[in-house]
Amino acid sequence: MTAPNVLPHPLGALFADILTARAEQRRQSAQKVNDPGARAAARRESLRALEAYADELERRCWPVPRQIQQDIRLHRALCQRPRS
């Protein structure tokens, strides 16, 4: 038996996740008190959102914008996360 077709995540919602994660990173950067754990969590969430968006574009065989690719590389380096 085959798995039922699952509707893909709407790209708009995935992009909104990126914007939300970026806003949280900006908020963390603006904090007077430096909280490395919160900053790292915000970076990881941004990376997760960027990768989810890129994965959905690739699943649809659409090109991933260069800026998204660069942001993913930057966040992987900041999070010290190896490429998968």
N, C-alpha and C positions, 0 to 999 in steps of 0.2 A: 504494500500500500504506500502510495506516495504522500508526502506531507502536503497539506493544503497550501495554496498560494497565500503568501503573507504580503499584505500591502506594505510598500516601502515607507520608511519615515519620510514625511514631507521635508523637502530641503529647507523650506522657510523656517520650520521649527528647529532644525539642526543649526541653521545659521543664527537663529535667535539665541541658541545655547552658547554659540561663540561670543556673541555680543554681551551676554550676561556674564560669561566668564571673564571677558576683557574688562568689563566694568568693575568686577570684584578685584581684579588685579590692580586697577587704577586706585580703587578705594584702599587696598592694602598698602600701596606705595605712598599714599597721602597720609597714612596714619603717623601720628607723632611718636607713638611707641612702636619700636621695631619688634615684630613678632615673626621670626624666621619660619616657624611652623605654619602659620597662617599664610605667609607668602608662598611657601612651597606648595601648600594645598591649593592655593589659587592658580599657581602655574600648572600643577598636575591636572586640575579641572579644565584649564584652557587647552592643554594638550589633548585631553580626552575629547573635548568638543571639536577641536580642529580635525583630529583623526576620524571621528565619526562622520563629519561632513565630507572629508576627502574619500573615505571608504564608500559612502553612498554615491558620490559622483563617479567613482571608479566602477561601482557595481552597475551603474547605468551606462558605462562606457563613455562618459563625458570627461573632458579634460579637467584636471585640477588646476585652478589658477596658480600662477607662479608665486604670488604673495602668500597663499595658503601653504604651499610647499615650503617656502622659506620660514614661515612662522612655525611650522611643524618641526623643521630642523632646529630652529632656535630653541623651542621649548624642550625638545628632546635633549639638547645639550645642557640646558639649564636644569632639567630634571635628572640629568645623567642617566637617561633611559636609552638602552641600545635599540637599534632599528630592529623591527620585527619582519 
